[in-house]
Amino acid sequence: MFLSGLGTSAAAPQIVLFLVKELGASLPLAGFYYLTSLAAPVAGYLIGRYSDRTGNRLGLFRLCAVAGFLGWAGLALSTSVWMPFFIAVALLAVSGATASQIFAAVHDELSDKPDDANESVVAIIRMALTGGWIVGPVLGAWMAATYGLRPMLWMTAICMLLQIAPLGTLNPAIKLKPGSASERASHCSLRAMLALLAFTGLFVLVYAGEPVKYGFLLIYMEEQLKLSPAVRGAVIGIQPFIELLVMPFSIGLGRQLGNVWLMCIAAAMGVLANLCFALWPSASGMFVGQILMGGVWGIFMVLGIIVAQRLLPNAVATASAIFMSSTALASALGGIAGGFGVALLGLPTVFLLPALFGGIAVIGLALIARIKSFKAY
């Protein structure tokens, strides 16, 4: 998971630059590249369903990791602007299912060996993924500046392939529950997934603020607040630091308050964070907002996958894929809202939009936390 986060986050901020500088794409066309991520939920759902039917978690994980290697290597070798778009849909969308297969395999293993510390194991693995996302952007920027954009993409491709190495030849087979294929398929019916889809939709509303923040917060701090580069860097860097500090405690807090109630509180923190960005025009406001956002993701990134799997217990790979690929939908929603919002509202008022999305999520999470069937979550 650390290698996955490292490779993906190293390349993600550099893709537009690669399309423009290396392949001659216009800025608007390069911006449309991120819409290819909408293929990831579809691929993740199909792979998750197949995984739940066969139980071949790590075999599919290895295939997805190889697809990621081929995809990023293909990007590094691209000579025409259409090639990255095709590769992203055909290969990188498939590679996005690697994390969901890992979490499904971990769930299977922990289910066979129940223990009070099982949720902490999930937290540790999720922290590794976050750790990769902290190191990756810095390493990617250094690689691109020192060696060029194509070598940086090759580094990402190698990270995708190296994901396979730590697991060696492990391939534990899970015991499929007795029943016909049609009975197992019923576990993935729309009716069975309604609770999961509702929960995931609320997560999308919370996450939609991230692309708005990363698209406009730096510009706002530089052009309007006139903050120094060191302060801007510290503001951006404090969120993942707080996130890692909060993650180990989110499991215990979730047990005391209820996981969904705790995520409701976290969504409210996200609302306050965006209000800080919109209404507190100073370095202090930016730091407070980012500290609050660190708390939001320190809770959501650990508890979200746990709750998603519990909402579809007979199809955990499908649940993992739906939840983890929902960030692509959130990025698309946030990108569209941010683009239109900044044109209509300007900076920093645009941050009221993610505050509104978060407020809707708070209400939704509070409602489902009160439903009897959710009380165990």
C-alpha positions, -999 to 999 in steps of 0.1 A, spaced: 0 0 0 29 24 7 43 16 -28 8 22 -43 4 56 -27 40 66 -34 38 58 -72 3 72 -78 8 105 -59 42 111 -75 27 111 -110 -8 126 -103 2 163 -99 25 160 -130 1 146 -155 -12 179 -169 23 192 -172 33 160 -191 4 163 -215 12 200 -222 50 199 -223 57 165 -238 27 159 -260 16 195 -269 -19 193 -255 -38 225 -248 -45 233 -211 -83 227 -215 -77 193 -232 -52 183 -205 -77 192 -178 -102 167 -194 -77 139 -187 -90 137 -151 -124 127 -164 -109 94 -174 -109 85 -137 -146 80 -140 -139 46 -156 -123 34 -123 -156 29 -104 -169 8 -133 -138 -13 -135 -136 -16 -97 -172 -28 -95 -167 -55 -122 -135 -68 -107 -150 -67 -72 -179 -88 -83 -157 -114 -100 -135 -115 -69 -165 -122 -47 -176 -150 -70 -142 -167 -72 -124 -157 -39 -92 -150 -59 -82 -118 -41 -45 -118 -45 -45 -133 -80 -66 -104 -92 -45 -80 -71 -14 -91 -91 -32 -88 -124 -43 -52 -115 -8 -43 -104 6 -55 -137 -21 -35 -155 -9 -5 -136 27 -11 -146 18 -14 -183 -4 17 -180 22 40 -165 49 26 -188 26 32 -217 22 68 -206 59 72 -204 63 60 -240 33 80 -254 39 100 -285 4 113 -293 -20 131 -271 -48 105 -274 -27 77 -260 -28 87 -223 -66 90 -225 -69 55 -240 -44 40 -216 -61 56 -186 -94 41 -194 -81 7 -206 -54 0 -180 -52 25 -152 -89 22 -144 -82 -16 -139 -51 -9 -117 -72 12 -94 -87 -20 -80 -54 -31 -64 -62 -15 -31 -97 -28 -29 -84 -64 -35 -59 -60 -7 -85 -48 17 -108 -76 7 -79 -101 13 -72 -86 47 -108 -88 56 -109 -125 47 -78 -132 68 -91 -113 98 -125 -129 96 -108 -163 99 -89 -151 130 -113 -128 149 -96 -105 175 -102 -72 191 -71 -58 174 -84 -66 138 -96 -31 131 -62 -17 142 -46 -38 115 -68 -21 89 -58 12 103 -21 4 100 -25 -7 64 -45 25 56 -18 46 73 8 30 49 -13 42 19 -15 77 34 23 76 41 29 69 4 7 99 -5 28 121 18 62 112 3 50 107 -33 44 143 -45 77 155 -31 96 126 -48 77 131 -80 84 168 -82 121 161 -76 123 133 -102 105 155 -128 128 185 -121 160 164 -120 155 137 -147 124 147 -166 87 138 -168 91 105 -186 116 90 -161 92 101 -134 64 81 -150 87 51 -153 93 54 -116 56 52 -110 53 22 -133 81 4 -113 63 12 -80 31 -4 -94 50 -36 -103 69 -37 -70 35 -38 -51 36 -76 -59 69 -83 -42 60 -79 -5 33 -105 -7 56 -130 -24 37 -161 -35 9 -158 -10 -24 -168 -24 -48 -179 4 -80 -193 -8 -112 -182 9 -141 -205 16 -170 -194 -5 -203 -196 14 -225 -224 2 -251 -215 -24 -256 -212 -61 -240 -186 -83 -274 -168 -85 -276 -166 -47 -241 -152 -45 -249 -127 -72 -280 -116 -52 -256 -102 -26 -245 -76 -52 -281 -67 -62 -291 -31 -62 -314 -37 -32 -286 -53 -12 -263 -24 -20 -286 5 -12 -272 11 23 -236 10 9 -245 33 -20 -261 58 3 -231 58 26 -207 61 -3 -227 90 -18 -223 109 15 -186 102 14 -185 116 -21 -200 149 -8 -174 152 19 -145 143 -4 -157 167 -32 -141 196 -12 -106 182 -18 -103 190 -55 -117 225 -48 -91 230 -21 -62 218 -40 -72 237 -71 -76 271 -55 -62 272 -20 -26 277 -31 -37 304 -56 -57 321 -29 -28 321 -4 -3 334 -30 -23 360 -49 -47 374 -22 -32 366 12 4 371 -1 18 344 21 54 333 17 62 300 -1 74 286 32 41 294 49 21 280 20 41 248 20 36 245 58 -2 250 54 -4 222 27 19 199 46 2 200 80 -29 182 69 -13 147 62 7 151 94 -24 156 115 -41 128 95 -14 103 105 -16 114 141 -54 110 142 -56 76 124 -45 54 153 -71 69 177 -100 67 152 -107 30 159 -110 35 197 -132 66 192 -154 48 167 -160 20 192 -171 44 219 -192 68 198 -202 45 169 -183 46 136 -210 65 116 -216 90 144 -178 97 145 -178 102 107 -207 126 112 -186 146 135 -157 144 111 -179 157 83 -189 186 105 -152 194 110 -149 195 72 -177 221 71 -158 242 97 -126 238 77 -141 251 45 -157 280 64 -122 289 77 -109 290 41 -138 311 30 -142 335 60 -109 337 79 -85 355 55 -52 349 73 -24 324 77 -41 313 110 -73 306 92 -56 285 67 -37 265 93 -69 259 114 -87 248 83 -60 223 73 -57 210 109 -95 203 108 -92 186 74 -64 164 88 -89 153 115 -116 146 88 -94 123 68 -77 107 98 -112 94 107 -128 88 72 -98 70 57 -97 44 84 -134 39 93 -148 43 58 -135 11 44 -145 -8 76 -181 4 75 -183 -1 37 -173 -38 41 -198 -43 70 -226 -29 48 -221 -56 22 -206 -84 43 -211 -112 17 -194 -92 -10 -165 -74 6 -144 -70 -26 -174 -53 -43 -179 -31 -12 -142 -22 -11 -141 -14 -48 -173 8 -47 -161 28 -17 -124 32 -27 -132 42 -64 -158 67 -53 -130 93 -49 -130 95 -87 -166 106 -87 -159 130 -59 -130 145 -78 -152 150 -109 -180 166 -88 -155 188 -70 -137 198 -102 -170 208 -119 -183 226 -88 -149 244 -83 -147 255 -119 -182 270 -121 -180 281 -85 -149 302 -88 -163 318 -120 -195 328 -102 -184 334 -66 -147 341 -69 -121 335 -42 -124 327 -13 -162 325 -15 -159 293 -36 -151 274 -5 -187 278 7 -197 252 -19 -177 223 -3 -190 236 31 -225 232 17 -218 197 4 -203 188 38 -234 201 56 -256 178 35 -233 149 44 -236 158 81 -273 156 79 -273 124 59 -248 106 82 -268 117 113 -300 103 98 -285 69 89 -267 67 122 -301 68 139 -315 39 118 -316 8 138 -297 -13 112 -268 11 113 -263 12 150 -237 -16 149 -216 5 125 
